[in-house]
Structure formats: C-alpha cells, structure tokens
C-alpha cells in the first residue's frame, strides 16, 4: 500500500492562504440547477461539502485524503507509460488531503442513487466496508475486458480518436472548439496570462493548433479548457489545460492550492506507475491548470447513453466495484482504523437520503 503523509498535510494545509487569486472563474456553494438530477449532482460538489459541514455524526471525524467528487464517470482505465492499464481516478479537481473519509462514501452513494445505475445503499455500504477491511471484490467482466486489450489495440483506438478530432494539422469541427480570438474577453485575458507557461510545458513539441471549450453541464461547468494539438516526430497528442479553481472539499475545510494538494491525491488515487501522456499541474500567471492528454478510454458510463448501449447491468456492477475500491483506497490511510470503529450504516443511510432529498428539492 502506498505510504501516506497525512500528518504533514494536516499541518501544512490547516489555514487558508494569505491571499487567494481572484478571477472571473470562481466556485460557489449555491445550488447550480441542471436538467436531470445526476447532472445536478455532478455540478454541485461544493454544495455537498458545504452541506456536510453542518452535519453531525461520529463518522465525519476520521479525516484523510479524499476524492472529493467520486462518481462512476470520474474513474476509468488509465494507460501506463510502461504499457498496460490500471483502474484509477480521472479527475483530481475536487479532492483534498484533509476531509472526512466518510464524506467521500456519502457523496458517492448519493450520486449513485440519482443515476440510472442505482443500487441499494446497503450494498454500497457493505462493498465499501469490505474494502476498508482490505477485502477486494472481483473485477467486473467489463473492467477485465478493458484492461486486457493490448497496447497495440489501445494506440489504434487513440489513432481513430485523433483522426476524428482533427483534420490534418488542425482541429476538426467534431472537436467542438472555439478559436481563442472568438472567446469572451475574460477567456482571452486568461489565455494571454497563461500562454507562456503552457508553451513552456510543451517544450520540444510543435504546436499545430489551439482552441478552447467549456462544459455546459456536470462537473467543472463553465471552466475554460484550452486544447492544443502538438507533435514531435511521429508522436501526436491533444493536450488539454483545464483551469483549476477552489476544490469542492475546500467548502468543508481549506485544502491548499492545486499544486499543493495534487501530490496527495495522486499518491492515493492515480496509478502507481507513470501514466501515458502528460498529467500534471501547470501554474501560470492566470492560475493553475491540470495539463493532461485527451485520450479515449475503454470505460465510459454516460448515464444519458445507458439505454442505447445496453450498459445498465455493467454500470450497476461497476458501481459496487467502485464502492469497494473507494474502501480499499481509504483503508490504506492512517484514519481507517478509527473509521472502522465509528462507521455506522444507519447514520450513513440517513445522511445519503437527506442529501438526495435536498438535491431533489433544490433542483425542482
């Protein structure tokens, strides 16, 4: 199990920064209304952690390194630089080194209840508890299949993705990007402040094209993402720089700036070996960005496509598996012994139902 340095994290991140960078892209704990309750759940991680701060339960005392926004679309197969794939966390945006471990579990279960893959809170609790005790469940067949593909198959898949998203040395219309020159003034200003640091992080690569996009729903809604098409010899990437703002878990307790908290989250929830392609925090004059290669994984459980691709049963099995993996990840942390002593199904079930009821009310 990876060695954790939570004690240092608790000391280092115990106070808010003396000065916080202000820009046009900030997070709020106010409810963000969305079409569909699962989309609303994804768009409201700050709301959840702010709500959790007002709840009372002994389960919330054990603190550790948390995902912050665990749900079925935030985990997947991650290609390793050395070959093969591991199941791991995709997004580190909302995680932090000092938040209630049980907060991850409660949020995960609440999201599952409003997704098409809803399974009983009792089953989620039991799968998580097994993981917390160091007992792993079997990998679902769909995960086994995703991890069993050869590296050649994986890179063939990426080549098809690049062909779809590009037209020779430019992004294609399917990339759904907006030229920087057509972006709002706030986005253009952010880009100009960040551009030199972006380009320095891609040293040795030829920049072929650039554009930006934002997500209109779900997690990270409204935050700019700058896309670059880059190449060196025969190696070509689509690289994304995704703006990082205050972590959702900071609405419970301050978690540190992105470059500070990232190593803690990465150590627990990302692959033990280097992932294929860049994946790091780049700090710029305009703010901090997560730099990562845009790749096409095998696992994708989009709730809006569950009826068309017949993945409902697979999604339910993966939901239980993720609950167990979350327990395993938490179980490797020093606070897990205390959490085992205070973990209580009735409290857990009540908190999940209370937050689901609150989400339903807020989103109507």
Order of alpha helices (4+ residues) and beta strands (2+ residues): alpha-alpha-alpha-beta-beta-beta-beta-alpha-alpha-alpha-alpha-beta-beta-alpha-beta-beta-beta-alpha-beta-beta-alpha-alpha-alpha-alpha
